[in-house]
Amino acid sequence: MRLLPHPPLAHPAHPVHGGARKPTRRAALAALLLGTAGVAVWQWQARAAQGSIPSANLPGVGDDVCIVAPPTPYNPASGQALAAAREVPADARCPVCGMYPARARAWAAQVIFADGDAYFFDSPLSLMQYLGNVAHYTRGRTLEAIVARYVTDTVTGAWVDAPQAVYVAGSSALGPMRAGNLPAFADTVAAQRFAQQRGGRVLGFAAVDAALLQSLAPQRGSAETHAH
């Protein structure tokens, strides 16, 4: 889940219609990000600003607005095995950052649960953070229920089993979030070649720990992350 700041109403210094406040552009933006649910919140804010309802009675609105990324269910008609890597749907959202992984396919990652549901991630970094605290990002889910984890090979673009992949931390490569994103490789030789060209150090899956993730994405430090 990705927490966005709750959009405030217009500043009191700019009253309209006898003191009522207009909903801000941030409120409208939150509505667009959240879809139907966000529109409903924005409409409530607009009514509150116009004095038709007290702002304290906004239903379910606290200091944060939460975006929940829905899973992609397994389709038996696809002919794929339940745990096989799947192509990223255009509308899939990363449960860690809210981005659309299909828009940066070269960095995408995914997990598949025993019930067939899949979640897609904008980068190996987001995948690692998710694996460190599954229940935080997808309530009711557990790490133990995951049957497959995949990352994209930086060289070929093919799906690679995440625990078998090799990663480069601290390189000059900028991923979808414009920060270090642990580019993944199918083998150590390719990872070493990349590190020689772009900097960074080569790591195995087990070496990616909570301290490293925090250093790569300090802005996401609100969610406690454990070793995967």
Buried (B, 14 or more C-beta within 10 A) or exposed (E): BBBBEBBEBBEEEEEEEEEBBBBBEBBBBBBEBBEEBBBBBBEBBBBBBBEEBEBEEBEEBEEEBEBBBEBBEBEEEEEEEBBEBBBBEEEBBBBBBBBBBBEBEEBBBBBBBEEBBBBBBBBBBBBBBBBBBBEBBBEEBEBEBBEBBBBBBBBEEEBBEBEEBBBBBBBEBEBBBEBBBBBBBBBEEBBBBBBEEEEBBBBEBEEBBBEBBEEBBEEBEEBEBEEB
